[in-house]
Amino acid sequence: MRRYALKLRSAPPAPKRGLLARIGPGLITGASDDDPSGIATYSQVGSQFGLGMLWTMVFSYPLMSGIQEISAQVGRVTGHGLAESLRKHFPKWVLYAAIALLLLANTINIGADIGAMGAALHLLLGGPIQIYVLGFGLLCLGLQIFIPYRHYVPYLKWLCLGLFAYVGILFVVKIPWLKVLHATFIPHVQFSKESLTAIVAIFGTTISPYLFFWQASEEVEEQKLDPAESPLLLAPEQAPEQLGNMETDTWVGMAFSNVVAFFIILTAAVVLNAHGIKDIQTSSQAAEALRPVAGRFAFLLFSLGIIGTGLLAVPVLAGASAYAVGEARKWPVGLEKKPKSAKGFYAVIAVSTLVGVGLNAAHLDPVKALFWSAVTNGVVAAPLMVMIMLLACRKKVMGQFTLAPRLKVLGWSATAVMAAATVGMFATLGK
């Protein structure tokens, strides 16, 4: 307590920051949600259902923004990541079970994303995919281990720009905007196995457990880097500035995520579905299918987008695993720390990334990888969200910063939707 008090008395007042300076963990979290695996899911949905699933992006936006803001608020208020807070207030076996499933899902996802990046570069340049896969894996690993967070995070922000490739595609294809607006704001739900499976896949992609852990931990990292900030339990007077910036960052980041996902679905709908191409299984297949229909420029943008978002998402996935394991085991954690002072933390990052590379060497089936990653995320998401909500509503944990009614409604609604999606997913498995 005394350490933070001394810090506050000697710290200068925080300067007013513009919008660009106020975005960080939320933007990176949102952008990483549109990883190559997510691109594959959105491409599948757009190619199979045309414009019929655009409404899901509008519907999911407040739900994903709400649960991400809640996760971020836990980090800002307590000064701890999610796993550490959960460790202090829930049975260990519950936490370890959730983290084990998170590790499994994240590692499979890393493998699928690195494989998609290698396939995309192969489409652009030719050459051996396995060499590209190894190169991307080592690049992502090296950036996280050898570059401190304060120098690393600007690169992550710049990589977010790669996602604009999917918006740029629309300038080279014709869009039926009236039909798009109708499909976006007037949902047409088909109660079929295929439609239900697609909706489950979309919600499993937009609301993923690794995003909760990553953003909470990165809020703590940002807080530690700013000499004028402290955990809000120790410095409640900083709440208006910190929570205001966090809210802006989170909702802007999630909007960025959903806008990009919207345009990926739209591109697949107006380019692939409209030309009878309805069986897209991977992001690289989506890029390949665009070339003869929409031209080389659209193909180039789509392929570069896969590589850019993969470079963004793989460190987030590996980092989320490392924060979860490290906090649960009481290890030193943080991308700002040197490898020697956080050996366990960086070991988790290294093992997760290298196993992901190894899955591709073992000829990982990308479709099965996406499927099992979605199943694992489905198992852990809803129970984990229940724990996060209970945590964020406890005065013992959050002090005066327990959730406001707005966040309670959004958080529990998102939890209910994910629970329903999980039930729906398992209901369709045997059919």
C-alpha positions in Angstrom: 0.0 0.0 0.0 2.8 2.4 1.0 4.6 1.8 -2.4 1.5 3.0 -4.4 1.0 6.0 -2.1 4.5 7.2 -2.6 4.1 6.7 -6.3 1.0 8.8 -6.4 2.5 11.7 -4.4 5.5 12.0 -6.7 3.7 11.3 -10.0 2.8 14.2 -12.3 -0.9 14.6 -13.2 -1.9 12.5 -16.3 -2.1 14.6 -19.4 -5.2 14.7 -21.5 -4.9 12.2 -24.3 -6.5 12.1 -27.7 -8.4 9.2 -29.2 -5.3 7.6 -30.8 -3.4 7.7 -27.6 -6.4 6.2 -25.7 -6.6 3.1 -27.7 -4.4 0.1 -27.0 -5.3 -3.2 -25.4 -8.9 -3.0 -26.7 -7.9 -2.3 -30.3 -5.3 -5.1 -30.3 -7.7 -7.5 -28.7 -10.4 -6.7 -31.2 -8.1 -6.9 -34.2 -6.7 -10.2 -33.0 -10.2 -11.6 -32.9 -10.1 -11.4 -36.8 -7.3 -13.9 -37.0 -6.9 -16.3 -39.9 -9.1 -18.9 -38.2 -11.8 -16.2 -37.8 -11.3 -15.2 -41.4 -11.9 -18.8 -42.4 -15.1 -18.9 -40.3 -16.5 -15.6 -41.7 -15.6 -16.7 -45.3 -17.4 -20.0 -44.8 -20.5 -18.2 -43.5 -20.5 -15.6 -46.3 -19.9 -18.1 -49.0 -22.6 -20.5 -47.7 -25.3 -18.1 -46.6 -24.6 -15.0 -48.7 -25.9 -11.9 -46.9 -28.1 -13.9 -44.5 -25.7 -13.8 -41.6 -24.6 -10.1 -41.6 -27.1 -9.3 -38.8 -24.9 -11.4 -36.4 -22.2 -8.7 -36.4 -24.6 -6.0 -35.2 -26.1 -8.4 -32.6 -22.8 -9.6 -31.2 -21.2 -6.2 -31.0 -22.6 -4.9 -27.6 -22.3 -8.4 -26.1 -18.6 -8.9 -26.9 -17.9 -5.2 -26.0 -19.6 -5.7 -22.7 -17.7 -8.8 -21.6 -14.4 -7.4 -22.8 -15.0 -4.1 -20.9 -15.8 -6.2 -17.8 -12.6 -8.2 -18.1 -10.6 -5.0 -18.6 -12.2 -3.4 -15.6 -11.2 -6.3 -13.4 -7.6 -5.7 -14.5 -7.8 -1.9 -14.0 -9.4 -2.1 -10.6 -7.4 -4.9 -9.0 -4.1 -4.4 -10.7 -4.1 -8.2 -11.5 -4.9 -10.3 -14.5 -8.0 -12.5 -14.7 -6.2 -15.7 -13.7 -4.7 -14.2 -10.6 -8.1 -12.8 -9.5 -9.8 -16.1 -10.2 -7.1 -18.0 -8.3 -7.8 -15.9 -5.2 -11.5 -16.3 -5.2 -12.4 -19.7 -6.8 -11.3 -23.3 -6.1 -8.0 -24.2 -7.8 -9.5 -27.2 -9.6 -12.0 -24.9 -11.4 -9.3 -22.5 -12.4 -6.9 -25.2 -13.6 -9.6 -27.0 -15.6 -10.4 -23.7 -17.4 -6.8 -22.9 -18.1 -6.1 -26.5 -19.4 -8.9 -26.1 -21.9 -7.8 -22.6 -22.7 -4.2 -23.9 -23.4 -5.6 -26.6 -25.7 -7.8 -24.3 -27.7 -5.2 -21.6 -28.0 -2.4 -24.0 -29.1 -4.7 -25.5 -31.8 -5.7 -22.0 -32.9 -2.0 -21.0 -33.1 -1.3 -24.0 -35.3 -4.2 -23.2 -37.6 -3.2 -19.5 -37.8 0.4 -20.1 -38.6 -0.6 -22.7 -41.1 -2.9 -20.2 -42.8 -0.2 -17.6 -42.9 2.2 -20.0 -44.5 -0.4 -21.0 -47.1 -1.2 -17.3 -47.9 2.5 -16.6 -48.5 2.7 -19.7 -50.6 -0.2 -18.3 -52.7 1.7 -15.1 -53.2 5.2 -16.3 -53.8 5.1 -20.0 -54.3 7.8 -22.1 -52.5 7.7 -24.5 -49.5 4.8 -23.9 -47.1 6.6 -25.6 -44.2 9.5 -23.2 -44.4 7.1 -20.3 -44.3 5.3 -21.9 -41.3 8.5 -22.3 -39.4 9.6 -18.8 -40.3 6.4 -17.2 -39.1 6.4 -19.2 -35.9 10.0 -18.1 -35.1 9.2 -14.5 -36.0 6.2 -14.3 -33.6 8.2 -16.0 -30.9 11.2 -13.7 -31.3 9.2 -10.5 -31.2 7.5 -11.5 -27.9 10.7 -12.8 -26.2 13.3 -10.2 -27.2 11.3 -7.0 -27.6 9.9 -5.3 -24.4 6.2 -4.6 -24.3 6.5 -0.8 -24.6 8.4 -1.2 -27.8 6.4 -4.2 -29.0 2.9 -2.8 -28.6 3.3 -0.1 -31.4 4.0 -2.9 -33.9 0.8 -4.6 -32.8 -1.2 -1.4 -33.4 0.3 -1.0 -36.8 -0.5 -4.6 -37.7 -4.2 -3.8 -37.0 -4.0 -1.7 -40.2 -3.6 -4.9 -42.2 -7.3 -5.7 -41.5 -8.3 -2.7 -43.7 -7.4 -4.9 -46.6 -10.8 -6.5 -46.3 -12.5 -3.2 -46.5 -10.4 -2.3 -49.5 -11.7 -5.3 -51.5 -15.1 -3.6 -51.7 -13.7 -1.0 -53.9 -13.1 -3.6 -56.6 -16.4 -5.5 -56.4 -20.0 -4.4 -56.9 -22.1 -4.2 -53.7 -26.0 -4.4 -53.6 -26.2 -1.9 -50.7 -30.0 -1.9 -50.3 -29.9 -5.7 -49.8 -27.0 -5.4 -47.5 -28.8 -2.9 -45.3 -31.9 -5.1 -45.2 -29.9 -8.2 -44.2 -27.9 -6.3 -41.6 -30.8 -4.8 -39.7 -33.7 -7.2 -40.4 -32.5 -10.7 -39.3 -33.7 -13.7 -41.2 -33.0 -16.8 -39.1 -33.3 -20.2 -40.5 -33.8 -22.9 -37.9 -31.7 -25.5 -39.7 -28.7 -27.5 -38.6 -26.4 -25.6 -41.0 -27.7 -22.2 -39.9 -27.5 -23.0 -36.2 -23.9 -24.3 -36.7 -22.9 -21.1 -38.5 -24.4 -18.9 -35.7 -22.6 -20.9 -33.1 -19.3 -20.6 -35.1 -19.7 -16.9 -35.3 -20.3 -16.4 -31.6 -17.5 -18.8 -30.8 -15.2 -16.7 -32.9 -16.2 -13.2 -31.7 -16.5 -14.1 -28.0 -13.4 -16.3 -27.2 -11.9 -17.0 -23.7 -8.3 -16.0 -24.7 -9.5 -12.4 -25.4 -10.7 -12.1 -21.8 -7.3 -13.1 -20.3 -5.3 -11.0 -22.8 -7.1 -7.7 -22.4 -7.3 -7.9 -18.6 -3.5 -8.6 -18.4 -2.7 -5.9 -21.0 -4.7 -3.3 -19.0 -2.4 -4.2 -16.1 0.7 -3.8 -18.3 -0.5 -0.4 -19.5 -1.2 0.7 -15.9 2.3 -0.3 -14.8 3.9 1.6 -17.6 2.2 4.9 -16.8 3.8 6.5 -13.7 0.7 8.5 -13.1 -1.6 5.4 -12.8 -2.3 2.8 -10.0 -4.8 0.1 -9.5 -8.2 1.8 -8.8 -8.6 0.0 -5.5 -5.6 2.0 -4.3 -6.3 5.2 -6.3 -10.0 5.5 -6.7 -9.7 9.2 -7.7 -8.2 8.1 -11.0 -11.3 6.1 -11.9 -12.9 8.7 -14.3 -9.8 9.0 -16.4 -8.7 5.3 -16.4 -12.2 3.8 -16.8 -13.2 6.4 -19.4 -10.1 5.6 -21.5 -10.6 1.9 -21.1 -14.3 2.1 -22.1 -13.4 4.1 -25.3 -10.6 1.8 -26.2 -12.6 -1.4 -25.7 -15.7 -0.3 -27.6 -13.6 1.2 -30.5 -11.5 -2.0 -30.6 -14.6 -4.3 -30.7 -16.2 -2.1 -33.3 -13.1 -2.4 -35.4 -13.2 -6.2 -35.0 -16.9 -6.5 -36.0 -16.6 -4.0 -38.9 -13.8 -6.0 -40.4 -15.7 -9.3 -39.8 -18.8 -7.8 -41.4 -16.8 -6.9 -44.6 -15.2 -10.4 -44.7 -18.7 -12.0 -44.7 -19.9 -9.4 -47.2 -16.9 -10.0 -49.5 -17.5 -13.8 -49.4 -21.2 -13.2 -50.0 -21.0 -10.9 -53.0 -18.0 -12.5 -54.7 -18.1 -16.2 -53.8 -21.7 -17.0 -53.0 -23.0 -14.9 -55.8 -20.9 -16.9 -58.2 -21.9 -20.3 -56.8 -18.8 -20.9 -54.7 -20.3 -22.1 -51.4 -17.7 -24.6 -50.0 -14.9 -22.6 -48.5 -13.0 -24.4 -45.7 -9.9 -22.2 -45.0 -8.8 -18.6 -45.3 -6.3 -19.5 -48.1 -9.1 -21.2 -50.1 -11.1 -18.0 -49.8 -8.2 -16.0 -51.1 -7.6 -18.4 -54.0 -11.3 -18.3 -54.9 -11.3 -14.5 -55.1 -8.6 -14.4 -57.8 -10.6 -15.6 -60.8 -13.8 -13.9 -59.8 -12.7 -10.5 -58.3 -9.3 -10.1 -59.8 -5.7 -10.3 -58.7 -5.9 -7.1 -56.6 -8.6 -8.4 -54.4 -6.7 -11.7 -54.1 -3.6 -9.8 -53.1 -5.4 -7.7 -50.4 -7.1 -10.8 -48.9 -3.8 -12.8 -48.8 -1.8 -9.9 -47.2 -4.6 -9.5 -44.7 -4.3 -13.1 -43.6 -0.6 -12.6 -43.0 -1.0 -9.3 -41.2 -3.7 -10.5 -38.8 -1.9 -13.7 -38.2 1.2 -11.8 -37.1 -1.1 -9.9 -34.7 -3.1 -12.9 -33.4 -0.4 -15.5 -32.7 1.3 -13.4 -30.1 -2.0 -12.6 -28.5 -3.0 -16.3 -28.3 0.4 -17.4 -26.9 0.5 -14.4 -24.6 -3.0 -15.1 -23.2 -1.9 -18.7 -22.4 1.2 -17.4 -20.7 -0.6 -14.9 -18.6 -3.2 -17.4 -17.6 -0.7 -20.1 -16.6 1.8 -17.7 -15.0 -0.8 -15.9 -12.9 -2.4 -19.2 -11.8 1.1 -20.6 -10.8 2.2 -17.3 -9.1 5.0 -16.8 -11.6 6.4 -13.4 -12.6 4.5 -12.5 -15.7 4.6 -9.7 -18.3 5.9 -8.9 -21.8 7.8 -6.0 -20.3 9.9 -8.4 -18.2 13.2 -9.8 -19.5 13.2 -13.5 -20.3 15.6 -14.3 -17.4 13.2 -12.8 -14.8 10.1 -14.5 -16.2 11.3 -17.9 -17.4 8.1 -19.8 -16.9 6.0 -17.1 -18.6 8.2 -17.1 -21.7 8.4 -20.8 -21.7 4.7 -21.1 -22.1 4.8 -18.7 -25.0 7.6 -20.7 -26.6 6.0 -24.1 -26.1 2.6 -22.9 -27.3 4.1 -21.4 -30.5 6.4 -24.2 -31.3 3.7 -26.9 -30.7 1.5 -24.9 -33.1 4.3 -25.0 -35.7 4.7 -28.7 -35.0 1.0 -29.4 -35.6 1.6 -28.1 -39.1 4.6 -30.4 -39.5 2.3 -33.2 -38.5 0.0 -32.2 -41.4 -2.7 -30.6 -39.2 -6.1 -30.7 -40.9 -7.1 -27.0 -40.8 -10.8 -27.8 -40.9 -10.6 -30.2 -38.0 -8.3 -27.8 -36.1 -10.9 -25.1 -36.4 -13.6 -27.5 -35.3 -11.9 -28.7 -32.2 -10.7 -25.2 -31.2 -14.4 -24.1 -31.4 -15.5 -27.1 -29.4 -12.9 -26.4 -26.7 -13.7 -22.7 -26.6 -17.4 -23.6 -26.3 -16.8 -25.8 -23.3 -14.8 -23.1 -21.4 -16.4 -19.8 -22.5 -19.8 -19.8 -20.7 -18.5 -21.2 -17.4 -15.6 -18.8 -17.5 -17.9 -15.9 -18.2 -20.0 -16.8 -15.2 -16.9 -16.7 -13.0 -15.9 -13.4 -14.4 -19.3 -11.9 -13.8 -19.4 -13.2 -10.2 -15.9 -11.8 -9.7 -16.8 -8.4 -11.1 -19.9 -8.1 -9.0 -18.2 -8.9 -5.6 -17.5 -5.9 -3.5 -14.8 -7.9 -1.7 -12.9 -8.0 -5.1 -13.9 -4.7 -6.8 -14.6 -2.4 -3.8 -16.7 0.5 -4.9 -16.1 -0.4 -8.6 -18.5 -3.4 -8.8 -20.3 -3.5 -12.1 -22.8 -0.8 -13.1 -26.2 -2.0 -14.2 -25.3 -1.4 -17.9 -22.4 -3.8 -17.7 -24.4 -6.3 -15.6 -27.0 -6.5 -18.3 -24.5 -6.8 -21.1 -22.3 -9.3 -19.3 -25.1 -11.7 -18.2 -26.7 -11.4 -21.7 -23.4 -12.3 -23.3 -23.1 -15.2 -20.9 -26.6 -16.5 -21.7 -26.0 -16.2 -25.4 -22.7 -18.1 -25.2 -24.3 -20.8 -23.0 -27.1 -21.2 -25.6 -24.6 -21.3 -28.4 -22.6 -24.0 -26.6 -25.8 -26.1 -26.1 -26.6 -25.6 -29.8 -23.2 -26.6 -30.8 -23.3 -29.9 -28.9 -26.9 -30.5 -30.1 -25.7 -30.4 -33.7 -22.6 -32.6 -33.2 -24.3 -35.9 -33.6 -26.6 -34.9 -36.5 
